[in-house]
């Protein structure tokens, strides 16, 4: 694992160890308090499942759908789960790079860094994220002894210390906030269990994206250098046509940017739908939902200081915040025009998913899928 010529180009164990060592400690709780939080989150997850299914009508009553585990984890547990997911998704790309390593120009340069340095870098990134994620539906997670997954893939993670930290920071009712978070995350679980083709579609798009990655080491280094100069302000203003893009976007090829457009549309739909459901169910079951929503939106918008804001921009996390807002606006507009059952036609096939442009113009999606021109929708290709 110590060099580019080794069996692994990323030292995954070192990534876990680095993230676990660097991640900030969670809020102080007693052992009894911790047990109570875990028990309550598990109970809220079960309750949320019923509420979400009734509200979305995505799963007919009595339908047989895959069951996926709900795991309440700490920050280290979240790191381990995500390293396993990264490893699973990146395997084809890393294999491709290893096939090129022997003759690739600049291979010796990257070889000097090796898998251990890459593992440390990945661990540093995960340590930053591990204290910020409240919950996550892991779509591509492989099962392990400590972190089980369903046979079809997938598990729901609820990060207990982060939920407790945020509820204290916002000074909101803990019982209400925990249920509110579970409603959002349970919506994601419902999306993937109710729509059998969604996981394979996303995986296919991601693998196509990774397959288009430029694996020539010097090309990658040059693109990263240009990206770093752009953010450092080294390029003249007239040449900074990449203003506003994240580092992740700047190292992409044109083909990857097209794929990213499709992925952005899907993720906006999934995140916006979860926020819409959370707001729709919330008033009936979460008494203080209005206060929670207002304070949480302010927290999303403000970030946590200048360094945090810079890292968010660099990693593209600001784009994720826009996905919540734009996706929720799309879902709300479509449901307003054609009702919940009409909106649920979005889950029919990949061809009925909204394009990135349709996320901004919901009426165009309604016209394509429900209007007179919808007969041609089956031939539509997102791009």
C-alpha positions in Angstrom: 0.0 0.0 0.0 3.0 2.3 0.4 3.4 3.2 -3.3 1.5 3.5 -6.5 2.9 0.2 -7.6 1.3 -1.6 -4.6 -1.9 -3.6 -4.5 -3.8 -0.6 -3.2 -3.4 3.1 -4.2 -5.2 4.3 -1.1 -4.3 3.1 2.4 -7.9 2.8 3.6 -7.0 1.7 7.1 -4.9 4.8 7.5 -7.7 6.9 6.2 -9.9 5.6 9.0 -7.2 6.0 11.6 -6.4 9.5 10.5 -10.0 10.6 10.5 -10.7 9.0 13.9 -7.7 10.7 15.4 -8.5 14.2 14.0 -12.2 14.3 14.3 -13.4 16.6 17.1 -14.9 15.0 20.2 -18.7 15.0 20.4 -20.8 16.8 23.1 -20.5 15.7 26.7 -23.2 13.2 27.7 -23.4 10.6 30.4 -23.6 6.9 29.6 -27.3 6.9 30.5 -28.0 10.0 28.3 -26.2 8.3 25.4 -28.3 5.2 25.7 -31.5 7.3 25.9 -30.5 9.2 22.7 -29.8 6.0 20.8 -33.1 4.4 21.9 -35.1 7.5 21.0 -33.5 7.8 17.5 -34.3 4.2 16.8 -37.9 4.7 17.9 -38.2 7.9 15.8 -36.8 6.0 12.8 -39.6 3.4 13.1 -42.2 6.1 13.6 -40.9 8.1 10.6 -41.2 5.2 8.3 -45.0 5.1 8.7 -45.4 8.9 8.5 -43.3 9.1 5.3 -45.0 6.3 3.5 -48.5 7.7 4.3 -47.5 11.2 3.1 -45.6 10.3 -0.1 -47.8 7.4 -1.2 -44.7 5.9 -2.9 -45.2 2.5 -1.4 -48.7 0.9 -1.7 -50.1 -0.5 1.5 -49.0 -4.1 1.9 -46.3 -3.9 -0.8 -43.2 -6.0 -0.3 -40.2 -3.8 -0.3 -36.6 -4.5 0.8 -35.9 -3.8 4.4 -32.7 -1.8 5.2 -31.1 -1.5 8.6 -31.1 1.7 10.7 -27.8 2.2 12.5 -27.2 4.8 15.2 -23.5 5.6 15.1 -20.9 7.9 16.5 -18.5 9.9 14.4 -15.9 7.1 14.1 -18.7 4.8 13.0 -19.7 7.2 10.3 -16.1 7.4 9.1 -15.8 3.6 8.9 -19.0 3.3 6.9 -18.0 6.0 4.5 -14.5 4.7 3.9 -16.1 1.4 3.0 -18.5 3.1 0.6 -15.7 5.1 -1.0 -13.6 2.0 -1.5 -16.5 0.2 -3.2 -17.3 3.1 -5.6 -13.7 4.0 -6.4 -12.5 0.4 -7.1 -13.0 0.6 -10.9 -11.2 3.9 -11.1 -8.3 2.8 -8.9 -8.0 -0.3 -11.0 -7.9 1.8 -14.1 -5.1 4.0 -12.7 -3.1 1.0 -11.5 -3.3 -0.5 -15.1 -1.7 2.8 -16.3 0.8 3.3 -13.5 3.8 1.5 -15.1 4.0 3.7 -18.2 2.2 6.8 -17.1 4.2 10.0 -17.4 4.8 11.3 -13.9 4.1 8.0 -12.3 7.3 8.3 -10.3 6.1 11.6 -8.8 2.8 10.1 -7.6 4.6 7.0 -6.5 6.7 9.0 -4.1 3.5 10.0 -2.3 1.9 6.6 -2.3 -1.2 5.2 -0.8 -0.3 6.3 2.7 -0.3 10.0 1.8 -3.6 9.6 0.0 -5.0 7.8 3.0 -4.0 10.6 5.2 -5.6 13.2 2.9 -8.8 11.2 2.7 -8.8 10.9 6.5 -8.4 14.6 6.9 -11.4 15.3 4.6 -13.6 12.7 6.5 -12.6 14.2 9.8 -14.0 17.6 8.6 -17.2 16.0 7.5 -17.7 13.6 10.3 -18.8 16.3 12.8 -21.3 17.8 10.4 -23.5 15.0 9.0 -26.7 14.4 11.0 -27.8 11.4 9.0 -27.2 9.6 5.7 -28.7 6.9 3.6 -25.7 4.9 2.3 -26.8 3.6 -1.0 -23.7 1.6 -2.0 -22.5 0.4 1.3 -21.0 -3.1 1.5 -22.0 -5.1 4.6 -19.5 -5.7 7.4 -19.6 -7.3 10.8 -19.9 -3.9 12.6 -22.1 -2.2 9.9 -24.7 -4.5 8.4 -26.4 -3.7 5.2 -29.4 -5.0 3.3 -29.0 -7.8 0.7 -29.9 -5.2 -2.0 -27.4 -2.7 -0.5 -28.2 0.3 1.6 -28.4 1.3 5.2 -29.6 4.4 7.1 -27.0 6.0 9.5 -28.0 8.5 12.2 -25.0 10.2 13.8 -26.1 10.6 17.4 -23.4 13.0 18.7 -23.9 15.4 15.8 -27.7 15.4 16.3 -27.2 16.2 20.0 -24.6 18.9 19.2 -26.9 20.7 16.8 -30.1 20.5 19.0 -28.1 22.1 21.8 -26.6 24.7 19.5 -30.0 25.7 18.1 -31.6 25.5 21.6 -34.6 23.5 20.3 -36.6 20.7 21.9 -34.5 17.5 21.6 -37.5 15.2 21.1 -38.9 17.3 18.3 -35.5 17.8 16.6 -34.6 14.2 16.6 -37.9 13.2 15.0 -37.5 16.0 12.5 -34.1 14.7 11.4 -35.4 11.2 11.2 -38.3 12.3 8.9 -35.7 13.7 6.4 -33.4 10.7 6.5 -36.3 8.2 6.4 -37.5 9.9 3.2 -34.2 9.0 1.5 -34.6 5.4 2.7 -38.1 5.3 1.2 -36.9 6.7 -2.1 -34.4 3.9 -2.6 -36.6 1.1 -1.3 -39.6 2.2 -3.2 -37.8 2.8 -6.5 -35.9 -0.4 -7.5 -34.0 1.1 -10.4 -32.8 4.2 -8.6 -29.7 2.7 -7.0 -28.5 1.1 -10.2 -29.1 4.3 -12.2 -27.1 6.4 -9.8 -24.3 3.8 -9.6 -24.2 3.7 -13.4 -23.9 7.5 -13.7 -21.2 7.6 -11.0 -19.2 4.9 -12.7 -19.5 6.6 -16.0 -18.3 9.8 -14.3 -15.3 8.0 -12.8 -14.6 6.2 -16.1 -14.2 9.6 -17.8 -11.5 10.6 -15.3 -8.2 11.6 -16.9 -5.8 9.0 -15.4 -2.6 10.5 -16.8 -0.9 11.6 -13.6 0.7 14.8 -15.1 -2.6 15.8 -16.6 -4.3 15.4 -13.2 -1.5 17.3 -11.4 -1.7 20.2 -14.0 -5.5 20.5 -13.6 -5.1 20.5 -9.8 -2.4 23.2 -10.1 -4.6 25.4 -12.3 -7.5 24.9 -9.9 -5.3 25.9 -6.9 -4.1 29.0 -8.8 -7.7 30.0 -9.5 -8.7 29.9 -5.9 -5.5 31.6 -4.8 -6.1 34.4 -7.1 -2.9 33.8 -9.1 -4.7 34.1 -12.4 -5.7 37.5 -13.8 -9.4 38.3 -13.3 -10.0 38.3 -17.0 -8.9 34.7 -17.2 -10.9 33.4 -14.2 -13.7 31.8 -16.1 -13.9 29.1 -13.4 -15.0 31.7 -10.8 -17.5 30.1 -8.4 -16.7 26.5 -9.1 -15.5 24.1 -6.5 -12.1 22.3 -6.7 -14.1 19.1 -7.4 -15.6 20.7 -10.5 -12.4 22.3 -11.7 -10.6 19.0 -12.1 -13.4 17.5 -14.3 -13.4 16.9 -18.0 -16.2 18.3 -20.2 -17.8 14.9 -20.4 -17.8 14.7 -16.6 -19.5 18.1 -16.3 -22.3 16.8 -18.4 -22.7 13.8 -16.2 -22.4 16.0 -13.1 -25.4 18.0 -14.5 -27.5 14.9 -14.5 -26.3 13.9 -11.1 -27.0 17.3 -9.7 -30.5 17.2 -11.0 -31.1 13.8 -9.3 -29.6 14.8 -6.0 -31.6 18.1 -6.0 -34.7 16.0 -6.5 -33.8 13.6 -3.7 -32.8 16.3 -1.2 -35.6 18.6 -2.1 -38.2 15.8 -1.8 -36.8 15.0 1.6 -37.2 18.6 2.8 -40.7 18.8 1.3 -41.8 15.6 3.1 -40.2 16.8 6.3 -42.1 20.1 6.1 -45.3 18.3 5.1 -45.3 15.7 7.9 -43.7 18.0 10.5 -46.7 20.2 11.5 -48.7 17.1 12.5 -46.1 15.3 14.5 -43.4 17.9 15.5 -45.0 20.6 17.6 -42.0 23.1 17.3 -41.3 22.4 13.6 -41.6 26.1 12.6 -38.9 27.1 15.1 -36.6 24.2 14.2 -36.9 24.9 10.5 -36.2 28.6 10.8 -33.1 28.1 13.1 -31.8 25.2 11.0 -32.1 27.2 7.7 -30.1 30.0 9.4 -27.5 27.6 10.4 -27.2 26.1 6.9 -26.8 29.5 5.4 -24.3 30.9 7.9 -21.9 28.0 8.2 -19.4 28.1 11.1 -16.8 30.7 10.4 -14.5 31.7 7.6 -12.4 28.6 7.5 -15.5 26.4 7.4 -17.0 28.6 4.6 -13.8 28.3 2.6 -13.7 24.5 2.9 -17.3 24.3 2.0 -16.7 26.2 -1.2 -13.6 24.3 -2.0 -15.3 20.9 -1.6 -18.5 21.9 -3.4 -20.7 21.7 -0.3 -22.3 25.0 -1.1 -23.7 23.3 -4.1 -25.4 20.8 -1.9 -27.1 23.6 0.0 -28.5 24.9 -3.3 -29.8 21.4 -4.0 -31.9 21.5 -0.9 -33.4 24.8 -1.9 -33.8 24.3 -5.6 -35.1 20.7 -5.2 -37.6 21.6 -2.6 -38.9 24.4 -4.8 -39.3 22.0 -7.7 -41.2 19.4 -5.7 -43.5 22.0 -4.2 -44.3 23.5 -7.6 -45.0 20.2 -9.2 -47.1 18.9 -6.4 -49.0 22.2 -6.5 -49.8 21.7 -10.2 -50.4 17.9 -10.5 -50.8 16.6 -6.9 -48.7 14.0 -5.1 -49.7 11.2 -7.4 -48.8 13.3 -10.4 -45.5 14.2 -8.9 -44.8 10.5 -8.2 -44.5 9.9 -11.9 -41.0 11.2 -11.5 -40.1 7.8 -10.1 -41.3 5.9 -13.2 -37.9 5.6 -14.9 -34.7 7.5 -15.5 -36.4 9.2 -18.4 -39.0 10.8 -16.1 -36.3 12.3 -13.8 -36.0 16.1 -14.1 -33.1 17.6 -16.0 -31.0 20.2 -14.3 -32.9 22.9 -16.4 -36.3 21.4 -15.3 -35.3 21.7 -11.6 -35.2 25.5 -12.3 -38.4 25.4 -14.4 -40.8 22.8 -12.9 -43.5 23.7 -15.4 -41.3 22.3 -18.2 -41.1 18.9 -16.4 -44.9 18.9 -16.0 -45.4 19.7 -19.7 -43.0 17.0 -20.8 -44.3 14.3 -18.5 -48.0 15.2 -18.2 -48.6 17.5 -21.1 -49.5 16.8 -24.7 -45.9 16.3 -25.6 -45.3 13.7 -22.9 -45.7 10.9 -25.4 -42.2 11.8 -26.6 -40.8 11.8 -23.0 -39.7 8.2 -23.3 -37.1 9.3 -25.9 -35.8 12.1 -23.7 -32.1 12.0 -22.8 -30.9 14.1 -19.9 -28.0 16.2 -20.7 
